[in-house]
Amino acid sequence: MMLAIASGKGGTGKTTVAVNLAHAFGRPLQLLDCDVEEPNGQLFLPGDALGEEIVTIPVPQVDESLCDSCGECGRFCAYHAIVSFGAKALVFAEMCHGCGGCAKVCPQKAIREIPKRIGVVEKRKSGDIVLLTGRLDVGQAMAPPLIRAVKECLNQNMPAILDAPPGTSCPVIVTIRGADFVLLVTEPTPFGLHDLKLAVDMVRELRIPFGVVVNRVGSGDDRVHVYCRRENVPILAEIPDDRRIAEAYSRGNLIVEALPEYRDLFADLAKKLLKAGNGGGG
């Protein structure tokens, strides 16, 4: 089973749910931290480092002695990462998506690809959990290739939880594509509802079964619950607005360890997700 945990907005408690749920499954599994711009799963799951892998993407390099300024490369590139205005082609590596198309369309074979580092994939072991963390290098803008690299490290013979970036943009799509089930974490506020609607539209467009966890219940109103009833979206768990949870989080502690009374909540959620991943969902 591959479970993705996502949210329409940041700060809803997505990583809180991911790390505590991973612990509550009570079996060997993988947790993939795909929030590569701000990974923080390792703060809650200390363990032994098992190594890291440098991730690169291919970017074009122009041989000016062969380039005749025809402009075919620039006309091909949808992202304007390579342009030619009647002069030798110029490359803007930070805009390149690494598709390799410019090299293929160049009639003079003046373009070759060179690797450009964008980040690393770190691997560590914390109890029964294998944590795979993508970490984007400072100044890099291309998160999706690094997220794909994290997912390529996935062991298909073990269940996996994918902690997605917040929002509904390309990095989130790359993360949740191929998942058996998506768990959307929201909060009972106007902002939470607004972005939950965007997230629901996203997973429905991708035709992935999904459900909702409402975090910080009691801090807002019932508009999220009303929306979920109206749209027939299952609410699989509700986490109360408990100051002790925030205190445990601030110390880098798991809720299920710091506050044992919440173990049953996450264990019950794990059972529901295992059942939903085998054929149920919203």
Contacts in CASP RR format, 6 or more apart in sequence:
PFRMAT RR
TARGET T0000
AUTHOR 0000-0000-0000
METHOD contacts of the structure
MODEL  1
MMLAIASGKGGTGKTTVAVNLAHAFGRPLQLLDCDVEEPNGQLFLPGDAL
GEEIVTIPVPQVDESLCDSCGECGRFCAYHAIVSFGAKALVFAEMCHGCG
GCAKVCPQKAIREIPKRIGVVEKRKSGDIVLLTGRLDVGQAMAPPLIRAV
KECLNQNMPAILDAPPGTSCPVIVTIRGADFVLLVTEPTPFGLHDLKLAV
DMVRELRIPFGVVVNRVGSGDDRVHVYCRRENVPILAEIPDDRRIAEAYS
RGNLIVEALPEYRDLFADLAKKLLKAGNGGGG
1 159 0 8 1.000
1 160 0 8 1.000
1 180 0 8 1.000
1 181 0 8 1.000
1 273 0 8 1.000
1 274 0 8 1.000
1 277 0 8 1.000
1 278 0 8 1.000
2 154 0 8 1.000
2 159 0 8 1.000
2 160 0 8 1.000
2 162 0 8 1.000
2 178 0 8 1.000
2 179 0 8 1.000
2 180 0 8 1.000
2 181 0 8 1.000
3 159 0 8 1.000
3 160 0 8 1.000
3 161 0 8 1.000
3 162 0 8 1.000
3 179 0 8 1.000
3 180 0 8 1.000
3 181 0 8 1.000
3 182 0 8 1.000
3 183 0 8 1.000
3 273 0 8 1.000
3 277 0 8 1.000
4 161 0 8 1.000
4 162 0 8 1.000
4 164 0 8 1.000
4 175 0 8 1.000
4 176 0 8 1.000
4 179 0 8 1.000
4 181 0 8 1.000
4 182 0 8 1.000
4 183 0 8 1.000
4 208 0 8 1.000
5 14 0 8 1.000
5 17 0 8 1.000
5 18 0 8 1.000
5 21 0 8 1.000
5 161 0 8 1.000
5 162 0 8 1.000
5 163 0 8 1.000
5 164 0 8 1.000
5 182 0 8 1.000
5 183 0 8 1.000
5 185 0 8 1.000
6 14 0 8 1.000
6 164 0 8 1.000
6 166 0 8 1.000
6 167 0 8 1.000
6 172 0 8 1.000
6 175 0 8 1.000
6 176 0 8 1.000
6 182 0 8 1.000
6 183 0 8 1.000
6 184 0 8 1.000
6 185 0 8 1.000
6 199 0 8 1.000
6 203 0 8 1.000
7 13 0 8 1.000
7 14 0 8 1.000
7 164 0 8 1.000
7 166 0 8 1.000
7 167 0 8 1.000
7 184 0 8 1.000
7 185 0 8 1.000
7 186 0 8 1.000
7 195 0 8 1.000
7 199 0 8 1.000
8 166 0 8 1.000
8 167 0 8 1.000
8 168 0 8 1.000
8 184 0 8 1.000
8 186 0 8 1.000
8 192 0 8 1.000
8 195 0 8 1.000
8 196 0 8 1.000
8 198 0 8 1.000
8 199 0 8 1.000
9 166 0 8 1.000
9 167 0 8 1.000
9 191 0 8 1.000
9 192 0 8 1.000
9 194 0 8 1.000
9 195 0 8 1.000
10 166 0 8 1.000
10 167 0 8 1.000
11 166 0 8 1.000
11 187 0 8 1.000
12 166 0 8 1.000
12 185 0 8 1.000
12 186 0 8 1.000
12 187 0 8 1.000
12 192 0 8 1.000
12 215 0 8 1.000
13 185 0 8 1.000
13 187 0 8 1.000
13 215 0 8 1.000
14 163 0 8 1.000
14 164 0 8 1.000
14 166 0 8 1.000
14 185 0 8 1.000
15 33 0 8 1.000
15 35 0 8 1.000
15 40 0 8 1.000
15 41 0 8 1.000
15 44 0 8 1.000
15 163 0 8 1.000
16 215 0 8 1.000
16 245 0 8 1.000
16 249 0 8 1.000
16 255 0 8 1.000
17 183 0 8 1.000
17 185 0 8 1.000
17 213 0 8 1.000
17 215 0 8 1.000
17 239 0 8 1.000
18 31 0 8 1.000
18 41 0 8 1.000
18 161 0 8 1.000
18 163 0 8 1.000
19 31 0 8 1.000
19 41 0 8 1.000
19 44 0 8 1.000
19 45 0 8 1.000
19 163 0 8 1.000
19 254 0 8 1.000
20 254 0 8 1.000
20 255 0 8 1.000
20 256 0 8 1.000
20 262 0 8 1.000
20 266 0 8 1.000
21 161 0 8 1.000
21 266 0 8 1.000
21 269 0 8 1.000
21 270 0 8 1.000
21 273 0 8 1.000
22 29 0 8 1.000
22 31 0 8 1.000
22 45 0 8 1.000
22 129 0 8 1.000
22 161 0 8 1.000
23 129 0 8 1.000
23 254 0 8 1.000
23 256 0 8 1.000
23 257 0 8 1.000
23 266 0 8 1.000
24 256 0 8 1.000
24 263 0 8 1.000
24 266 0 8 1.000
24 267 0 8 1.000
24 269 0 8 1.000
24 270 0 8 1.000
25 159 0 8 1.000
25 270 0 8 1.000
26 128 0 8 1.000
26 270 0 8 1.000
27 128 0 8 1.000
27 159 0 8 1.000
28 128 0 8 1.000
28 129 0 8 1.000
28 130 0 8 1.000
28 158 0 8 1.000
29 128 0 8 1.000
29 129 0 8 1.000
29 130 0 8 1.000
29 158 0 8 1.000
29 159 0 8 1.000
29 160 0 8 1.000
29 161 0 8 1.000
30 129 0 8 1.000
30 130 0 8 1.000
30 131 0 8 1.000
30 132 0 8 1.000
30 154 0 8 1.000
30 155 0 8 1.000
30 158 0 8 1.000
30 159 0 8 1.000
30 160 0 8 1.000
30 161 0 8 1.000
31 41 0 8 1.000
31 45 0 8 1.000
31 129 0 8 1.000
31 130 0 8 1.000
31 131 0 8 1.000
31 132 0 8 1.000
31 160 0 8 1.000
31 161 0 8 1.000
31 163 0 8 1.000
32 132 0 8 1.000
32 150 0 8 1.000
32 151 0 8 1.000
32 153 0 8 1.000
32 154 0 8 1.000
32 160 0 8 1.000
32 161 0 8 1.000
32 162 0 8 1.000
32 163 0 8 1.000
33 39 0 8 1.000
33 40 0 8 1.000
33 41 0 8 1.000
33 42 0 8 1.000
33 131 0 8 1.000
33 132 0 8 1.000
33 133 0 8 1.000
33 134 0 8 1.000
33 150 0 8 1.000
33 163 0 8 1.000
34 134 0 8 1.000
34 147 0 8 1.000
34 150 0 8 1.000
34 151 0 8 1.000
34 162 0 8 1.000
34 163 0 8 1.000
34 164 0 8 1.000
34 165 0 8 1.000
34 171 0 8 1.000
34 174 0 8 1.000
34 175 0 8 1.000
35 163 0 8 1.000
35 164 0 8 1.000
35 165 0 8 1.000
35 166 0 8 1.000
36 119 0 8 1.000
36 134 0 8 1.000
36 135 0 8 1.000
36 136 0 8 1.000
36 143 0 8 1.000
36 146 0 8 1.000
36 147 0 8 1.000
36 150 0 8 1.000
36 165 0 8 1.000
36 171 0 8 1.000
37 136 0 8 1.000
37 143 0 8 1.000
37 165 0 8 1.000
37 171 0 8 1.000
39 133 0 8 1.000
39 134 0 8 1.000
39 135 0 8 1.000
41 131 0 8 1.000
41 133 0 8 1.000
41 163 0 8 1.000
42 122 0 8 1.000
42 124 0 8 1.000
42 131 0 8 1.000
42 133 0 8 1.000
43 252 0 8 1.000
44 252 0 8 1.000
44 253 0 8 1.000
44 254 0 8 1.000
45 124 0 8 1.000
45 126 0 8 1.000
45 129 0 8 1.000
45 131 0 8 1.000
46 126 0 8 1.000
47 124 0 8 1.000
47 125 0 8 1.000
47 126 0 8 1.000
47 127 0 8 1.000
48 124 0 8 1.000
48 125 0 8 1.000
48 126 0 8 1.000
49 122 0 8 1.000
49 123 0 8 1.000
49 124 0 8 1.000
50 123 0 8 1.000
50 124 0 8 1.000
50 125 0 8 1.000
51 122 0 8 1.000
51 123 0 8 1.000
51 124 0 8 1.000
52 120 0 8 1.000
52 121 0 8 1.000
52 122 0 8 1.000
52 123 0 8 1.000
53 120 0 8 1.000
53 121 0 8 1.000
53 123 0 8 1.000
53 149 0 8 1.000
53 153 0 8 1.000
54 117 0 8 1.000
54 119 0 8 1.000
54 120 0 8 1.000
55 117 0 8 1.000
55 118 0 8 1.000
55 119 0 8 1.000
55 120 0 8 1.000
55 121 0 8 1.000
55 145 0 8 1.000
55 146 0 8 1.000
55 149 0 8 1.000
56 115 0 8 1.000
56 116 0 8 1.000
56 117 0 8 1.000
56 118 0 8 1.000
57 96 0 8 1.000
57 97 0 8 1.000
57 98 0 8 1.000
57 115 0 8 1.000
57 116 0 8 1.000
57 118 0 8 1.000
57 142 0 8 1.000
57 145 0 8 1.000
58 98 0 8 1.000
58 100 0 8 1.000
58 113 0 8 1.000
58 114 0 8 1.000
58 115 0 8 1.000
58 116 0 8 1.000
59 81 0 8 1.000
59 91 0 8 1.000
59 93 0 8 1.000
59 96 0 8 1.000
59 98 0 8 1.000
59 113 0 8 1.000
59 114 0 8 1.000
59 115 0 8 1.000
59 116 0 8 1.000
60 73 0 8 1.000
60 81 0 8 1.000
60 82 0 8 1.000
60 91 0 8 1.000
60 96 0 8 1.000
60 100 0 8 1.000
60 102 0 8 1.000
60 103 0 8 1.000
60 111 0 8 1.000
60 112 0 8 1.000
60 113 0 8 1.000
60 114 0 8 1.000
61 91 0 8 1.000
61 111 0 8 1.000
61 112 0 8 1.000
61 113 0 8 1.000
61 114 0 8 1.000
62 82 0 8 1.000
62 88 0 8 1.000
62 89 0 8 1.000
62 90 0 8 1.000
62 91 0 8 1.000
62 110 0 8 1.000
62 111 0 8 1.000
63 110 0 8 1.000
63 111 0 8 1.000
63 112 0 8 1.000
64 88 0 8 1.000
64 110 0 8 1.000
65 110 0 8 1.000
66 108 0 8 1.000
66 109 0 8 1.000
66 110 0 8 1.000
67 84 0 8 1.000
67 88 0 8 1.000
67 89 0 8 1.000
67 108 0 8 1.000
67 110 0 8 1.000
68 108 0 8 1.000
68 110 0 8 1.000
69 84 0 8 1.000
69 86 0 8 1.000
69 87 0 8 1.000
69 88 0 8 1.000
69 89 0 8 1.000
70 84 0 8 1.000
70 107 0 8 1.000
70 108 0 8 1.000
71 84 0 8 1.000
71 86 0 8 1.000
71 89 0 8 1.000
72 105 0 8 1.000
72 106 0 8 1.000
72 107 0 8 1.000
73 82 0 8 1.000
73 84 0 8 1.000
73 89 0 8 1.000
73 102 0 8 1.000
73 105 0 8 1.000
73 106 0 8 1.000
73 111 0 8 1.000
74 80 0 8 1.000
74 82 0 8 1.000
74 83 0 8 1.000
74 84 0 8 1.000
74 89 0 8 1.000
74 102 0 8 1.000
76 101 0 8 1.000
76 102 0 8 1.000
76 105 0 8 1.000
77 83 0 8 1.000
77 101 0 8 1.000
77 102 0 8 1.000
79 95 0 8 1.000
79 96 0 8 1.000
79 97 0 8 1.000
80 92 0 8 1.000
80 95 0 8 1.000
81 91 0 8 1.000
81 92 0 8 1.000
81 93 0 8 1.000
81 95 0 8 1.000
81 96 0 8 1.000
81 97 0 8 1.000
81 102 0 8 1.000
82 89 0 8 1.000
82 90 0 8 1.000
82 91 0 8 1.000
82 92 0 8 1.000
82 96 0 8 1.000
82 102 0 8 1.000
82 111 0 8 1.000
83 89 0 8 1.000
83 90 0 8 1.000
83 92 0 8 1.000
84 90 0 8 1.000
89 110 0 8 1.000
89 111 0 8 1.000
93 116 0 8 1.000
94 139 0 8 1.000
94 140 0 8 1.000
94 141 0 8 1.000
95 141 0 8 1.000
96 116 0 8 1.000
96 142 0 8 1.000
97 142 0 8 1.000
97 145 0 8 1.000
98 113 0 8 1.000
98 145 0 8 1.000
100 113 0 8 1.000
102 111 0 8 1.000
103 111 0 8 1.000
103 112 0 8 1.000
103 113 0 8 1.000
117 137 0 8 1.000
118 136 0 8 1.000
118 137 0 8 1.000
118 140 0 8 1.000
118 142 0 8 1.000
118 145 0 8 1.000
118 146 0 8 1.000
119 134 0 8 1.000
119 135 0 8 1.000
119 136 0 8 1.000
119 137 0 8 1.000
119 140 0 8 1.000
119 146 0 8 1.000
120 134 0 8 1.000
120 135 0 8 1.000
120 137 0 8 1.000
121 132 0 8 1.000
121 133 0 8 1.000
121 134 0 8 1.000
121 135 0 8 1.000
121 146 0 8 1.000
121 149 0 8 1.000
121 150 0 8 1.000
121 153 0 8 1.000
122 132 0 8 1.000
122 133 0 8 1.000
122 134 0 8 1.000
122 135 0 8 1.000
123 130 0 8 1.000
123 131 0 8 1.000
123 132 0 8 1.000
123 133 0 8 1.000
123 153 0 8 1.000
124 130 0 8 1.000
124 131 0 8 1.000
124 133 0 8 1.000
125 131 0 8 1.000
130 155 0 8 1.000
130 158 0 8 1.000
132 150 0 8 1.000
132 153 0 8 1.000
132 154 0 8 1.000
133 150 0 8 1.000
134 146 0 8 1.000
134 147 0 8 1.000
134 149 0 8 1.000
134 150 0 8 1.000
136 143 0 8 1.000
136 146 0 8 1.000
143 165 0 8 1.000
143 170 0 8 1.000
143 171 0 8 1.000
143 174 0 8 1.000
144 170 0 8 1.000
144 171 0 8 1.000
144 174 0 8 1.000
147 165 0 8 1.000
147 171 0 8 1.000
147 174 0 8 1.000
147 175 0 8 1.000
148 174 0 8 1.000
151 162 0 8 1.000
151 174 0 8 1.000
151 175 0 8 1.000
154 160 0 8 1.000
162 175 0 8 1.000
162 176 0 8 1.000
162 179 0 8 1.000
164 171 0 8 1.000
164 172 0 8 1.000
164 175 0 8 1.000
164 176 0 8 1.000
165 171 0 8 1.000
165 172 0 8 1.000
165 175 0 8 1.000
166 172 0 8 1.000
167 195 0 8 1.000
167 198 0 8 1.000
167 199 0 8 1.000
168 195 0 8 1.000
168 198 0 8 1.000
168 199 0 8 1.000
168 201 0 8 1.000
168 202 0 8 1.000
172 202 0 8 1.000
173 202 0 8 1.000
173 206 0 8 1.000
176 182 0 8 1.000
176 203 0 8 1.000
176 206 0 8 1.000
176 208 0 8 1.000
177 206 0 8 1.000
178 208 0 8 1.000
179 208 0 8 1.000
180 208 0 8 1.000
180 209 0 8 1.000
180 277 0 8 1.000
181 208 0 8 1.000
181 209 0 8 1.000
181 210 0 8 1.000
181 211 0 8 1.000
181 273 0 8 1.000
181 276 0 8 1.000
181 277 0 8 1.000
181 280 0 8 1.000
181 281 0 8 1.000
182 203 0 8 1.000
182 208 0 8 1.000
182 209 0 8 1.000
182 210 0 8 1.000
182 211 0 8 1.000
183 210 0 8 1.000
183 211 0 8 1.000
183 212 0 8 1.000
183 213 0 8 1.000
183 236 0 8 1.000
183 273 0 8 1.000
184 196 0 8 1.000
184 199 0 8 1.000
184 200 0 8 1.000
184 203 0 8 1.000
184 210 0 8 1.000
184 211 0 8 1.000
184 212 0 8 1.000
184 213 0 8 1.000
185 212 0 8 1.000
185 213 0 8 1.000
185 215 0 8 1.000
186 192 0 8 1.000
186 193 0 8 1.000
186 195 0 8 1.000
186 196 0 8 1.000
186 199 0 8 1.000
186 212 0 8 1.000
186 213 0 8 1.000
186 214 0 8 1.000
186 215 0 8 1.000
186 224 0 8 1.000
187 214 0 8 1.000
187 215 0 8 1.000
187 216 0 8 1.000
187 219 0 8 1.000
187 220 0 8 1.000
187 224 0 8 1.000
188 214 0 8 1.000
188 216 0 8 1.000
188 217 0 8 1.000
188 218 0 8 1.000
188 219 0 8 1.000
188 220 0 8 1.000
188 221 0 8 1.000
188 222 0 8 1.000
188 223 0 8 1.000
188 224 0 8 1.000
188 225 0 8 1.000
189 219 0 8 1.000
189 220 0 8 1.000
189 221 0 8 1.000
190 223 0 8 1.000
192 224 0 8 1.000
193 223 0 8 1.000
193 224 0 8 1.000
193 227 0 8 1.000
196 212 0 8 1.000
196 224 0 8 1.000
196 227 0 8 1.000
197 227 0 8 1.000
200 210 0 8 1.000
200 231 0 8 1.000
200 233 0 8 1.000
203 210 0 8 1.000
204 210 0 8 1.000
209 276 0 8 1.000
209 277 0 8 1.000
209 279 0 8 1.000
209 280 0 8 1.000
209 281 0 8 1.000
209 282 0 8 1.000
210 233 0 8 1.000
210 281 0 8 1.000
210 282 0 8 1.000
211 233 0 8 1.000
211 234 0 8 1.000
211 235 0 8 1.000
211 236 0 8 1.000
211 276 0 8 1.000
211 281 0 8 1.000
211 282 0 8 1.000
212 224 0 8 1.000
212 228 0 8 1.000
212 233 0 8 1.000
212 234 0 8 1.000
212 235 0 8 1.000
212 236 0 8 1.000
213 235 0 8 1.000
213 236 0 8 1.000
213 237 0 8 1.000
213 238 0 8 1.000
213 239 0 8 1.000
213 269 0 8 1.000
214 224 0 8 1.000
214 225 0 8 1.000
214 235 0 8 1.000
214 237 0 8 1.000
214 238 0 8 1.000
214 239 0 8 1.000
215 239 0 8 1.000
216 239 0 8 1.000
216 240 0 8 1.000
216 241 0 8 1.000
217 238 0 8 1.000
217 239 0 8 1.000
217 240 0 8 1.000
217 241 0 8 1.000
218 240 0 8 1.000
218 241 0 8 1.000
219 241 0 8 1.000
225 235 0 8 1.000
227 233 0 8 1.000
228 234 0 8 1.000
228 235 0 8 1.000
232 282 0 8 1.000
233 282 0 8 1.000
234 276 0 8 1.000
234 281 0 8 1.000
234 282 0 8 1.000
236 269 0 8 1.000
236 272 0 8 1.000
236 273 0 8 1.000
236 276 0 8 1.000
237 265 0 8 1.000
237 266 0 8 1.000
237 268 0 8 1.000
237 269 0 8 1.000
237 272 0 8 1.000
239 245 0 8 1.000
239 262 0 8 1.000
239 265 0 8 1.000
242 259 0 8 1.000
244 258 0 8 1.000
244 259 0 8 1.000
245 255 0 8 1.000
245 259 0 8 1.000
245 262 0 8 1.000
248 254 0 8 1.000
248 255 0 8 1.000
248 258 0 8 1.000
248 259 0 8 1.000
249 255 0 8 1.000
251 258 0 8 1.000
255 262 0 8 1.000
255 266 0 8 1.000
256 262 0 8 1.000
256 263 0 8 1.000
256 266 0 8 1.000
END
